[in-house]
Every structure is written in structure tokens, then in C-alpha cells.
């Protein structure tokens, strides 16, 4: 009997290809799981559902608690809300976690990058509350609540403690947005002072912080950001190590967690078998650690590090010619399977 039940959302475009490859790697590595495949995105609409995030898919995640998700496409027009935004709000996935580290064999301008972005996922400017005050004048409301600010700060400090990280840096703009970003800072300081004084703590204004990241990413460890800042900084940091194709992602709440490759669905190469499954495989490794399957996670991580370092079986985005399945085969081979 399978030890875990995982909701698999293949998604759109290259999604089915990369999630299939990731699933195969996890299965061969010894992950005992029953996979429940559920639709989302444009695929769900094509299958006759009236929303890009069908209720059966949501119910499956609520029931089984964990999902591995491929990239999805939200159809243009038709009033469909983003799948990712719906998932975060409806499942209360308040923490977006994006580890960013230098990968063996992938040459970039930087070396030895090893940082984690923890992003508040449910409010801020992404609350989507906008109004036209008078014709030609539009406002967008930035929302910050003490509950959400304390929750994400506590998550970041707990994550840092459990993972042996040394420092948390809060990116903010409290010099301008004194109440919203001010509340974010106040809550982060409170959690640090009252619960985690063992972790080094600093605050940086977001523009200066981005400059310092680019100047020397090695001085950063865990970056704690509100929603919009975290979105921007996540992609900025991904560029330090080779782009979105080599970084995993997770959206985590108290009850459920969804792990996903954060790159797009790339419809221009869908079905060609050339997409890089690495980010999806890495997201699967994050999922394994979340499920306390550390031994299986370590086996897969060591294997893809070996494949990257050897440089013989790389997909074309990494300068090679390997197909999606050939890369997965190489990872499986590196595990001695």
C-alpha cells in the first residue's frame, strides 16, 4: 500500500511532459506514492469544466494535503482568475518558498549562491482591490493584516531554524509606506525578538536590497518579503543561478502544500519533448522534504547534481541536446537504477 497520496496537476503546454518525467524520477528513487491526476488551467476548460481550477481538483488537494503541479495557462478573456492566485487564496497557502542556489556545471556570473526567498502569498498589492475613483483616476489598495504578517514572519524564522540558516533579511519600503510595510516590519521584529533571537536579523529598503543582492548574493541567506516584493525578488534571484528552469517553488499553508516549477507553460515547445524537467524534479525534492522523505530527496538531489556536473546529458536551455526523457533517464542512471 502506498505510503503517500499525491495530487498531480500536469497542467498545460510542457506541463504534462515535465511532470511525467518528475514523477518517474520520484517513483524510481523509491518514493511510495499513489498519484491522483487532476486538471487545472486551459486543460480544465478544454475538458468541459467551467473554471480553470475545478472544484474536484481543489477538493482533491484538501483531501490529500499535497500536490505537485506543472505550469498552467490561464485563457485570455472569459473572466478566468489565475489558477495560482486561486490556489493560494482558497487553500490559504500563505508562504511561497523559493530556494535559489548555484547548480553544478551551470556557469553564471555568480558562484556559491545559496539563498531562500520567503514571500507572503495572500495580501499586499496582490489583494486585487482596485477602484476607479473618477474617470481617469484609479486606485489599488495594499492590504496588510497583523495576522498575516505575523504568520509569514513566524514561518520564515521557523524555516531558518529548522534548515540551519544563519540570517533573515526583510525587504521593505516602510520609509514610504509607513503603515503597511511598517506593520510588516513590526511583526517581523516581534517574532525575532520574542521567539527567534538566535537568528541574525536585518532590514533593507527594497531598492537598496536588490542592489546588494546583485553586488554580492553571498551576503544574503533568507529574504522575507511581502507579496509584490517577493514576486519580483524571486525572479531576480533566479537569474543569478541560470533562470527559472533551474529553481523549484512551493506554496505552503497550515493544511496543504502545492509544489511547482515556477516557469511558464511554454506552448511554443509543447509536445516536442525538449523541455527541461529539472525545476519540476527539484520541486518534487522540496515536496519529499516536506513529507519527511529526506533519504529519497537526498538521493535525487545527488543524482541531478551529478548529471549537471558531468554536462553530457543536458537539455537545450542548458546548452545541450538531450530530450526531456533523456535528462530524466540520466538522473535515474545516476541513482544507480
C-alpha positions in Angstrom: 0.0 0.0 0.0 1.3 3.4 -1.0 2.7 5.5 1.9 1.5 8.8 0.4 -1.2 10.1 -1.9 -0.2 13.0 -4.1 -2.4 15.1 -6.3 -0.6 15.5 -9.6 -1.6 18.5 -11.7 0.0 18.0 -15.2 -1.1 21.5 -16.3 -0.7 22.9 -19.8 1.9 23.2 -22.6 5.1 21.4 -21.4 3.5 20.7 -18.1 2.4 17.1 -18.8 5.9 16.3 -20.1 7.9 17.7 -17.2 5.5 16.4 -14.5 5.6 12.9 -16.1 9.4 13.0 -16.1 9.5 14.2 -12.5 7.0 11.6 -11.4 9.1 8.8 -13.0 12.3 10.0 -11.2 10.5 10.1 -7.8 9.0 6.7 -8.3 12.3 5.1 -9.3 14.0 6.7 -6.4 11.8 4.8 -4.1 9.0 7.3 -3.3 6.0 5.2 -2.3 3.0 7.2 -3.6 -0.3 6.9 -5.2 -0.7 9.7 -7.8 -4.1 11.3 -8.4 -4.1 13.2 -11.6 -6.3 16.3 -11.7 -6.9 19.1 -14.3 -6.2 22.8 -14.0 -5.6 25.7 -16.4 -6.6 25.7 -20.0 -6.7 21.9 -20.0 -9.6 22.0 -17.4 -11.6 24.3 -19.6 -11.0 22.1 -22.7 -12.3 19.2 -20.6 -15.6 21.0 -20.1 -15.1 22.5 -16.6 -16.4 26.0 -16.1 -13.3 27.2 -14.3 -9.5 26.9 -14.7 -9.4 25.5 -11.1 -12.2 23.0 -10.9 -13.8 22.2 -7.6 -12.8 18.4 -7.8 -9.2 19.5 -8.1 -9.5 21.7 -5.1 -11.3 19.0 -3.1 -8.6 16.5 -4.0 -5.8 18.8 -2.7 -7.8 19.5 0.5 -8.3 15.7 1.0 -4.7 14.6 0.3 -2.9 17.7 1.5 -0.1 17.7 -1.0 0.1 18.4 -4.7 2.8 18.5 -7.4 1.9 21.0 -10.1 3.1 21.7 -13.6 2.8 25.1 -15.3 -0.7 26.1 -16.3 -2.1 28.6 -18.8 -5.0 30.9 -17.9 -7.0 31.5 -21.1 -7.0 35.1 -22.2 -10.5 36.6 -21.9 -13.5 34.9 -20.4 -13.0 36.3 -17.0 -10.9 33.4 -15.6 -8.9 34.2 -12.5 -5.3 32.9 -12.3 -5.0 29.3 -11.1 -2.1 30.2 -8.9 -3.9 33.1 -7.2 -7.0 30.9 -6.7 -4.9 28.1 -5.2 -3.2 30.4 -2.7 -6.3 32.1 -1.6 -8.7 29.2 -1.5 -6.2 26.8 0.2 -4.6 29.5 2.4 -1.2 28.8 1.0 0.3 31.8 2.7 4.0 31.1 2.3 5.7 31.0 -1.1 9.2 29.4 -0.7 11.8 29.7 -3.5 15.3 28.2 -2.8 17.9 29.6 -5.1 21.4 28.0 -5.3 24.2 27.7 -7.8 24.0 24.4 -9.6 27.0 22.3 -10.6 28.0 22.7 -14.3 25.8 25.8 -14.9 28.0 28.7 -15.4 26.7 32.1 -14.4 28.1 35.5 -13.4 27.9 34.3 -9.7 29.2 31.4 -7.8 28.2 29.8 -4.5 24.7 31.4 -4.4 22.6 29.8 -1.7 19.6 31.8 -0.5 15.9 31.3 0.1 13.0 33.8 -0.6 10.0 33.5 1.7 7.2 35.5 0.3 3.8 36.4 1.8 1.3 35.0 -0.6 -2.2 36.2 0.3 -2.4 40.0 0.6 -0.4 43.2 -0.1 -1.0 44.8 -3.5 -2.0 41.4 -4.9 -5.2 41.6 -2.9 -6.7 42.8 -6.2 -8.8 45.5 -4.7 -8.9 48.3 -7.3 -11.3 51.1 -8.0 -11.8 53.9 -10.5 -12.4 56.9 -8.2 -13.3 59.2 -11.0 -12.8 58.7 -14.8 -9.1 58.6 -15.4 -8.1 58.1 -11.7 -7.6 54.5 -10.5 -6.5 53.3 -7.1 -5.2 49.9 -5.9 -5.4 49.0 -2.3 -2.5 47.5 -0.5 -3.7 45.3 2.4 -1.6 44.3 5.4 -3.0 42.5 8.4 -1.2 41.8 11.6 -2.4 38.1 11.4 -0.8 37.5 8.0 2.3 39.5 8.8 3.0 37.6 12.0 2.2 34.3 10.3 4.7 34.7 7.4 7.4 36.1 9.8 7.0 33.1 12.1 7.1 30.7 9.1 10.4 32.3 7.9 12.1 32.2 11.3 10.9 28.6 11.8 12.1 27.6 8.4 15.5 29.2 9.0 15.9 27.5 12.4 15.0 24.1 11.0 17.2 24.4 8.0 20.2 25.8 9.9 20.1 29.1 8.1 22.0 32.0 9.7 20.1 35.2 8.9 16.8 36.7 7.8 16.7 39.9 5.8 13.4 41.7 5.5 12.9 43.7 2.3 10.5 46.6 2.7 9.6 50.2 1.7 8.5 51.4 5.1 10.1 54.7 4.6 7.3 55.5 2.1 4.5 53.0 3.0 4.8 53.6 6.7 1.6 51.8 7.8 1.5 48.7 5.6 5.2 48.0 5.3 5.6 49.4 8.8 3.3 46.7 10.1 5.2 44.0 8.2 8.5 45.2 9.9 6.8 45.5 13.3 5.6 41.9 13.1 9.0 40.6 11.9 10.8 42.3 14.7 8.4 40.9 17.2 8.8 37.3 16.1 12.6 37.8 16.0 12.8 39.4 19.5 10.2 37.2 21.3 10.7 33.8 19.6 13.9 33.5 17.5 16.6 35.8 18.9 19.1 33.1 17.8 18.7 34.1 14.1 20.6 37.1 12.9 18.1 39.8 11.6 18.4 42.8 9.3 16.1 45.1 7.4 16.8 46.6 3.9 14.8 49.0 1.9 13.8 47.0 -1.2 15.7 49.1 -3.8 18.9 49.1 -1.9 18.3 45.4 -1.1 18.1 44.5 -4.8 21.3 46.3 -5.4 23.1 44.4 -2.7 21.8 41.1 -4.0 23.3 41.8 -7.4 26.5 43.1 -5.9 27.1 40.1 -3.7 24.4 37.5 -3.3 26.6 35.5 -0.8 25.8 38.1 1.9 22.1 37.0 1.7 20.6 34.0 3.3 16.8 34.1 3.8 14.9 37.0 2.3 11.5 37.7 3.9 9.2 39.8 1.6 5.6 40.9 1.3 3.7 39.7 -1.8 4.8 42.0 -4.6 8.4 42.4 -3.5 8.7 38.7 -3.1 7.4 38.0 -6.6 9.9 40.4 -8.2 12.9 39.4 -6.0 12.2 35.7 -6.6 12.8 36.0 -10.3 15.7 38.4 -9.8 17.4 35.9 -7.7 16.6 33.0 -10.1 18.5 34.9 -12.8 21.6 34.7 -10.6 21.8 30.9 -11.0 20.6 30.4 -14.5 16.9 31.3 -14.6 13.5 29.8 -13.8 14.4 26.5 -15.4 16.7 25.6 -12.5 14.8 26.7 -9.4 11.9 25.0 -7.6 9.0 26.5 -5.8 6.4 25.7 -3.1 3.3 27.3 -1.8 2.7 26.2 1.8 -0.1 26.6 4.3 -1.0 25.1 7.6 -3.1 22.4 6.0 -2.0 22.0 2.4 1.1 22.4 0.2 1.5 22.7 -3.5 4.9 22.3 -5.1 5.5 23.6 -8.6 8.0 24.5 -11.2 7.6 28.3 -11.5 8.5 28.7 -15.1 5.7 29.1 -17.7 3.9 26.5 -19.8 6.0 27.3 -23.0 3.3 26.4 -25.5 5.8 27.1 -28.4 7.8 23.9 -27.5 4.9 21.8 -26.1 4.9 18.2 -27.3 8.4 18.4 -28.7 10.0 16.5 -25.8 12.7 19.2 -25.4 11.6 20.9 -22.2 13.9 20.8 -19.2 12.2 18.9 -16.3 14.8 19.9 -13.7 12.7 22.6 -12.0 9.8 20.2 -11.6 12.1 17.4 -10.3 13.6 19.9 -7.8 10.1 20.9 -6.7 9.5 17.2 -6.2 12.5 17.1 -3.9 11.1 20.0 -1.9 7.9 18.0 -1.6 9.8 15.0 -0.4 11.5 17.0 2.3 8.1 18.4 3.3 6.9 14.8 3.7 10.0 13.9 5.7 11.2 11.6 3.0 14.7 13.1 3.3 16.6 10.0 2.2 14.7 9.8 -1.1 15.1 13.5 -1.6 18.8 13.3 -1.0 19.2 10.5 -3.5 17.5 12.5 -6.2 19.4 15.7 -5.4 22.7 14.0 -5.6 21.8 12.4 -8.9 20.8 15.6 -10.7 23.8 17.4 -9.3 25.9 14.6 -10.8 24.2 14.9 -14.2 24.7 18.6 -14.3 28.3 18.4 -13.2 29.1 15.9 -15.9 27.4 18.0 -18.6 26.8 15.2 -21.0 23.1 15.0 -20.8 21.7 18.5 -20.7 18.6 19.9 -22.3 19.0 22.7 -24.9 18.2 25.5 -22.5 21.4 24.4 -20.6 23.4 24.2 -23.8 22.9 20.5 -24.5 20.8 18.5 -26.9 19.1 16.0 -24.6 15.3 15.4 -24.6 13.1 15.7 -21.5 13.1 11.9 -21.1 16.8 11.6 -21.8 17.5 14.0 -18.9 15.2 12.1 -16.6 16.9 8.8 -17.7 20.3 10.3 -16.9 19.1 11.3 -13.4 17.7 7.8 -12.8 21.0 6.3 -14.1 23.0 8.5 -11.7 21.0 6.9 -8.8 22.2 3.6 -9.9 18.8 2.4 -11.0 
